[in-house]
Amino acid sequence: MLAQLERLGPPVVRPYQIFAVGLNYAGHSAETGLAVPTQPLVFTKFTSSITGPADDIALPTDTSSPERPRASATHVARPAS
C-alpha cells in the first residue's frame, strides 16, 4: 500500500501516440444511448491526457456532466515488422 504522500504516476511518462477505442462494450453504448458500432470506433488522444490513477483531471468550466474516464492501456514498445 502506498503511503498517503506518495504519488503513483502514469505507466508511460511520455507516450509517442495514444489511440483509443470508443463504445467498446455494450454497457457503455447503452448508457450513452448510442448504438453498438459494427466496427471499432478508433480515435487518438492528446499525449498529455495520460494521468496516474489518483491524479486530478482538469475540466472546462462549462462542463455540466463529464463522462467518467474509464480506460485501460497497452504499451507497444517497438514497431510491428
Secondary structure by P-SEA (a helix, b strand, c coil): ccccccccccccccccbbbbbccccaaaaaaaccccccccccccccccccccccbbbbbcccccccccccbbbbbbccccc
